[in-house]
Amino acid sequence: MAMGAASSTPEVRSEEPLARHLPLRCGGAIEHWVEVSDEAELLAIVKLARAEKWIIRPIPAFHDAIPPENGLVGLGLRLCGELEAVEVEADGCIRVGAGAVLAPIGLRPGFEGLKQAPGTLLDAFEEGWIQPAIARVRRFRGRSFEDMDGAQADGASLLVSAVLRPGTKLTPPRAGQAFADTRRKGPALRDLLRKAQFSGLRLHGAALGETDPAVLVNVDGATPRHLRTLLSAVRDRIATTTGIQLEERLVPAGRGGRL
């Protein structure tokens, strides 16, 4: 349904299934869903959401997240169009829209570290691993847009774009990686899970990868409960047998809300 009188206000859909928008293809619906293609539309939708008292929940494309079983309240926000553009700057840096998928950027000289990166710039910014490459950011905060040098994610603003430096060493996680690897020594996460014989482990339709058991996949109609039960079992087994406490990487979809 179309909501709002302003011509720059994009269409808002009701009861949008989250399974359509997340790689793990599961979860209930979110109350409202909108896709914005430029800053004018973003500003209009923020004004509408505030008037309607909707929580805004950014949900990027290819978002590594597990949604709640019964869906979400609020407004799911997808950044598209100009907000996923990639432009070359005069100094060799690139300006990347927050909605841009990162892996294709890894084909550009100087940005090869992004070839295996999961999700979008917004995902990487929220996780923090792309911070060394960020020179400047543009974000929406309060009632307006602002440009600044560097910045970290916070719950009171929304990244709109960032300027990335070439040649920065980055260590992105794998797409679908279930656990954050925060250890500074010891075997790689995938090797740790292989040794524990977790390769291909399956619970209902939830499974760990055959070649990389650190990756979680939905192979056959798994629900969020199935996915979380599998991860919980893996985490408990590793803690019992090795003493290593694994931290889940796959955050809840649209966590926290903002704006």
N, C-alpha and C positions, 0 to 999 in steps of 0.2 A: 504494500500500500504506500502511496505517496503521502508524506506528512510535512507540514510546514508550508507557508505561503511563498517564501522566498524562492526565486528561480534557481539559486545556487544550492538549495537544500536537496541532497540526494534522496533516493527512494529508501525507505526503511521497511524491511520485511519482518513479519511476525513469526514466532515459533520456528526459527531456522534450525534444522538438524545440524549439530556440531560434527557429526560423522562425515558430512560432505566436505568439511574444511580442515580436517586433521589427518595426518598420515596413518594414525592408528585406527581410523575409521570406526569410531564407537562413541557412545555417550548420548545423552538426551539432547533436547533442543535448548537454545538460548532464546529468551523472551523476544528480543529484537536483534536485527542484523542490518548493517549498512556498509557499503563500500564507497570510500571517498577518493576522489582522483586529484584533488589539488587543495591548496591551503584555504581557498574561499569556502569549499565544501566542508573542510574540516572545521573551520570556524563556525559555519552554520549549524553543523551537527552537534558541536559542543553546546551552543546556545540552546538548541532544541532539547538536548539531553538534560541540561540543567533546569530548563523550564518544566520538563516532565518528571524530574527527579530520578532519572535513570543513572545507574552506575555504568560508566564506559569501560569496556574490557577489550583492550587491543588483542586481536588474535591474528597473527601474521600467517601468510601462506607457508605451507610445509612446517608448521609449528610443532616442535617436539614436545607434546604435552598430553597428559591423560585427563580427559574431562570428567566431571562428576557423573555418577550413574544416572541421576535424574535431571541433568541439565543445569542451566545457569539462569539467574535473574540478571536483568540489565541489558545493555546494548553491546553486541559484538561488533568491533570495529576492524575493518580490513583496509589497509592503505594500498591504493592502486594508482594507475596512470602516472601523473607527474611525480607522485610520491614514491615511485619505484624506479625512477629514471637514474641513469648513470652518465655523468658528463665529465670530460677531461678538463682540468684546470690548467692555467698557463704555466704553472710551476711543475707540472708532471704529476701532481696529485689528482685524485678523482673525487668528485662530489657524488655521493651515493644516497638515493632516497631510502628512507627507513623501511619501505616495503620491498626493496630490491632483494632478489634471491642472490646469495653470495657466490655459489659455486661457479656460475658462468664468468664472474669477474676474475676468477683464478686463471682464465685463459689470457688475460692481459699481461704483458711484460711488467715485472715488478710486483705483481700481485698473486704470484703462483701459490702462495701459502693459503689461498682461499679455495683452491681446487676441490678439496674434500670437505669444505665447510658446510654445515647443515643450515637450513632455514634462511632467514633474511637478516639484513643489517640490524633490525630491531631486536631479533633474538640474540644476536651476538653482543649487542650493546647491553641488553638486560643481563646476560650471563657474565659479561665483563672481559672475556678473553680477547676481544678486538681492541681494547683500550690502547695498547702500545702503538697502533697504527692511526689513531684518531688525532688529527691536527685541530679541527674545529667542528663544532656542532651547531645545528639550528634546531630549536625545540619550541614547542608550544607550552607556555606556562602562564597560569592565571587567566588573562584575557587577551594575550597577544603572543606574537612570535619573537624570539630573541636569538641572536647569534653570539657565540662565545668560544673561547679557546678551551678545548678539552671539556670534560664533564663526565659525570657518572650517572647511571640510571637512578631515578628516585620516583617515589609514588605520586609526586605532585606535578610532574611534567611529562610530556610525550615527545620523543625524538621524532624529528621531521626529516632530517638529513644529516650527513656527516662528511667531512673531507678526510680522505684516507691518504696516508703517505705511502709511496712505493718502497719496496725493499725491506719492509718490516718483518721480522721473524715472528710468526704466529703459530700457535698450536691449538687449532680448533678441535672440538670433539667430533666423533663420527655421528652421522645422521642416525637417529634412533638410539644413540648410546644411553643405556639405562642408568648408569651410575657415573657420578663425577669422579674423576681420577685425581685426587688431591695429594696422593703420596709422592714423596720426593725420591724414594728408592724402592727397590724390590721389583718383581716382574711386572710387565705391562698388564693392564686390567684384563685384556682378552686372554693372556696367558694364565693369569691367576684363575680365571673362570674355566679355562680349558682343563687345567690341572685338577680342578674340583669336579670335572666331568659334567659340566653344565652345557656343553655344546648341544644345541638342538633340544634342550629340555622343554617340555610342553605341558601346559595345564589348560585343558579345554582347548580354546582356540588361541591362547596366548603362548608364545614360544620365544626362546633365545636363539640367536642365529647359529647356524651350523658351523660356518667358518669364523664368525666373530661372536662368541656368546655374550659379549658386552652389549650387543644390540638387541632390543626388544622388538618383536613383530607380532602383528595380529594376522595369523594364518587362516583362521576360520571362525569368524563371528565372535571373537572374544569380547566380553564386556569390560568396562573399567574395573569392575571388581575382580575379574579373572586376571587382568594385567597386574593389578596391585598385589594380589595374593601371590602370584608367581615371584614378583620382585621381593616381597617380604620373605618368602621362603629362601630365596637365594641369599639375601642379606643376613638372615639368621644363621644359615649354614656356614657362610664364610666367617662370621663372627665367632661361631662355636669352634670351628676347626683351625682357624688361623689367628684369631684375635683382631683381625682387621675389621674396622667399622666402615662399611660402604655407605656413601651418601647418595641418595637418589638424585638424578639429574632431571628426570622428566617431571617438570612442575605441573601443577593443576592448570588447565587452560583458563586464560583470562584471570589469573590470580590477582586478588587484591582490588582490581578496578582502579580508576584514577580520574583526574580532571573533574 
